[in-house]
Amino acid sequence: MDEKLKQAYLYDFYGEMLNDHQRRIYEDFVFNDLSLGEIASEEGISRQGVADMVKRCEKKLLAYEEMLHLVEKFVSVKNDVERIHSLTEEFKTTKNEELIETIEAISTDILKVM
């Protein structure tokens, strides 16, 4: 998975677990693409302080993911739904009944995860 996308998912799922200061710095660095110097100037802290904060936030978000696996489950279900969509499109043109069985198996697996 692309690193920026992974960071976005981690933040979407666990960002609320960061305090306001951490969220602001992480958002500026990751999503607003501000430099360490720009953030440091804006926040009144050193560049090293910003770098350390970003690393701590990343570690914290990854630790939540290691415990809860919400991003992993989301990506898995998303991939399965994309596969179901592809198979239904294929079914529309081929009318191959075996595809329905595959779709049912995938959907059953999704329901087990939930």
KABELCOR-V708417 format. One record per residue. RES is the residue in three letters. OMEGA is omega in whole degrees, 0 to 359 (999 if undefined). Layout:
# KABELCOR-V708417
((RES/OMEGA) (RES/OMEGA))
This chain:
# KABELCOR-V708417
((MET/177) (ASP/185) (GLU/179) (LYS/179) (LEU/179) (LYS/178) (GLN/180) (ALA/179) (TYR/179) (LEU/180) (TYR/180) (ASP/183) (PHE/189) (TYR/184) (GLY/180) (GLU/179) (MET/176) (LEU/176) (ASN/185) (ASP/180) (HIS/179) (GLN/180) (ARG/182) (ARG/181) (ILE/181) (TYR/179) (GLU/180) (ASP/183) (PHE/187) (VAL/188) (PHE/181) (ASN/175) (ASP/176) (LEU/178) (SER/177) (LEU/180) (GLY/179) (GLU/180) (ILE/180) (ALA/179) (SER/181) (GLU/185) (GLU/181) (GLY/177) (ILE/181) (SER/175) (ARG/179) (GLN/177) (GLY/177) (VAL/180) (ALA/179) (ASP/180) (MET/180) (VAL/179) (LYS/179) (ARG/178) (CYS/179) (GLU/179) (LYS/181) (LYS/180) (LEU/178) (LEU/179) (ALA/176) (TYR/180) (GLU/179) (GLU/180) (MET/191) (LEU/178) (HIS/182) (LEU/179) (VAL/179) (GLU/180) (LYS/179) (PHE/181) (VAL/178) (SER/180) (VAL/179) (LYS/179) (ASN/178) (ASP/179) (VAL/176) (GLU/179) (ARG/177) (ILE/180) (HIS/179) (SER/180) (LEU/178) (THR/176) (GLU/178) (GLU/179) (PHE/180) (LYS/182) (THR/185) (THR/185) (LYS/179) (ASN/184) (GLU/179) (GLU/179) (LEU/179) (ILE/178) (GLU/178) (THR/178) (ILE/178) (GLU/180) (ALA/179) (ILE/181) (SER/176) (THR/178) (ASP/179) (ILE/181) (LEU/178) (LYS/180) (VAL/182) (MET/999))
